[in-house]
């Protein structure tokens, strides 16, 4: 799977996103933040690159702020 990651401000945000995406039938996985994107410890949400636009729309409608979505 070609992946993208959603960097979030907190673990709570990551869990909210995971729940939202699963409720809409989208695959996602919580993973450690890739070191080349951030030196902070923490988790991010891994999604399929093909779902990036759909996920962006869902996040906007749910008013969940993220640091960004990056292809990896």
JONOR-V666201 format. One record per pair of residues at least 6 apart in sequence whose ideal C-beta (glycine too) atoms are under 8 Angstrom apart, sorted by sequence separation. I is the first residue (numbers start at 0). J is the second residue. If there is no record, write none. Layout:
i: {I,I}
j: {J,J}
This chain:
i: {7,20,21,20,32,36,58,5,32,46,7,32,17,31,32,33,5,16,31,32,17,30,31,29,30,55,29,30,54,14,29,30,13,28,29,27,28,51,27,27,51,26,25,26,25,46,48,20,26,25,4,6,20,45,17,4,16,25,4,13,25,37,6,13,23,6,10,13,4,10,25,36,7,20,23,7,36,7,6,7,20,5,19,33,4,5,19,4,5,4,5,3,4,16,19,2,3,2,3,19,2,3,1,2,15,0,1,3,16,1,3,15,5,16,12,12,5,12,8,8,7,8,6,7,5,6,6,5,6,5,6,4,3,4,3,3,4,2,3,1,2}
j: {13,26,27,27,39,43,65,13,40,54,16,41,27,41,42,43,16,27,42,43,29,42,43,42,43,68,43,44,68,29,44,45,29,44,45,44,45,68,45,46,70,46,46,47,47,68,70,44,50,50,30,32,46,71,44,32,44,53,33,42,54,66,36,43,53,37,41,44,36,42,57,69,41,54,57,42,71,43,43,44,57,43,57,71,43,44,58,44,45,45,46,45,46,58,61,45,46,46,47,63,47,48,47,48,61,47,48,50,63,49,51,63,54,65,63,64,58,65,64,65,65,66,65,66,65,66,67,67,68,68,69,68,68,69,69,70,71,70,71,70,71}
